[in-house]
Amino acid sequence: MTENKGIMLAKSVQKHAGRAKEKILQNLGKVDRTADEIFDDHLNNFNRQQASANRLQKEFNNYIRCVRAAQAASKTLMDSVCEIYEPQWSGYDALQAQTGASESLWADFAHKLGDQVLIPLNTYTGQFPEMKKKVEKRNRKLIDYDGQRHSFQNLQANANKRKDDVKLTKGREQLEEARRTYEILNTELHDELPALYDSRILFLVTNLQTLFATEQVFHNETAKIYSELEAIVDKLATESQRGSNTLRKQTSNPIKTSSPVQSPVNKLNNANINSNYQNQITTNGGSSLANSQPRPESPAAALVSATPSSPVENGVTTKSVERPELSDLNASAKATTTTQTSPTEDKAVVSEAVKPSETEGAAATAAAAAAVATSVTPAPPATPAQINGNNNEPSIAKEGGKQPKELPSTTSNAEAAAEAAANNGNSIEEHKQKKLDANTADLPPGVLYRVKATYGYAKEDVDELSFEIGDLIRVIEYDDPEDQEEGWLMGQKEGTNEKGLFPANFTRPI
């Protein structure tokens, strides 16, 4: 067994050595070579066909990868569209159906390209390696044939001199065997190479027809899907222009304060006082209100009118609850604020209203009103707005603007109302005076001065600034001077650089 392997290895080495020697001699021009121009033409066509098929296979594989990547990208895009498209919008179910159809269409398209185009292309290109091996074998047999031919020619030249018929006969047999092997392969390749080259047309027609038909179906169906999606979005746009899906802006109601509920006795007493007062005006000649001098407001009326308005949150007005003492004071104040007489005349009116013929409830109310009229001191003259308007409704500083904020307190309702009235009435002037005393040295550019929070404030709007007691705030200019509100400042909180509006009476300049 080992001897047989050694013999076969020796023959193989000898054969390769003989072929190498023959190639060298042919390249050097020492010996001639067998030429076949027809086969050379077939071989050139085969090489071009193989290069084109390999390139087509490479590019189509890349195209398949891109189609699958586009399929995944289309799926994620449609998922995002379905996520952002809200269920209550029109066409939501149709949108879901169309996106599902699009995903199915992409999957079918990728499957057809791989199954009906790529697999036949791989089969077509698989013929070339086998054919190339056969061509290489033919070339080796051609070298063997040329080598045996040259050896036999040498034997013939030497046989005339030595007359060695044995070697000559053996050389002739080897030559015939090499010629027969070469001619068999050469004949087969002369038939197969042209047939393979001609098959390119049928393959391209079949494969490209499948490719283009698949592309046409895919793009036509895709166009229909996207046309439906466009119609859905157009319908949504039309409904949006009509305001079907637009949130209505919720505006807060005007600030109102509810008057306290009076007992039946108080209502009866108030009615008696008003009736007696009208009788006095009639007996005195009905003097005109326009010609009389403004009289001072009673402290009770001034107290109620100066009370800050109750906060309004989310368009709901919260009603203030007053103590019974304030209700009595308001009832007495209403009986006196509609006239412009002096405090002496007010006393006469109240004293005249007390008559023996009145009921016990009326006598008690008149006594209380007389006590209030004699115990209080005259207040400064009321403004025309207070005379003509309702003293129980707070005035608005600027229509459509922000209201001056009420200072927080833990005192009773009456004390808190008095303190808030004083703070809101004088906060702007005091803040302007303190602003002049503020230290403006070593401030960053754009900062007017600095203030320190004396009360905590939680913002009620997005453009406001929240802070705690002791926070430092840099006061800066408004971005738009027309947006400036009375009693409000634009500031930037130190440490966090939050920017927004804040009430001036919640801080003090430093």
Secondary structure as UniProt FT lines:
FT   HELIX           2..28
FT   HELIX           37..84
FT   TURN            87..88
FT   TURN            90..91
FT   HELIX           92..112
FT   HELIX           113..118
FT   HELIX           119..125
FT   HELIX           127..162
FT   HELIX           165..241
FT   TURN            242..245
FT   HELIX           264..283
FT   TURN            284..285
FT   TURN            289..291
FT   HELIX           299..306
FT   STRAND          312..313
FT   TURN            314..315
FT   STRAND          316..317
FT   HELIX           324..334
FT   TURN            335..338
FT   HELIX           343..353
FT   TURN            356..357
FT   HELIX           360..375
FT   HELIX           384..388
FT   TURN            391..392
FT   TURN            399..400
FT   HELIX           413..437
FT   TURN            441..442
FT   TURN            445..446
FT   STRAND          447..453
FT   TURN            462..463
FT   TURN            469..470
FT   STRAND          472..476
FT   HELIX           481..483
FT   TURN            486..487
FT   STRAND          488..493
FT   TURN            494..496
FT   STRAND          499..503
FT   HELIX           504..506
FT   STRAND          507..509
//
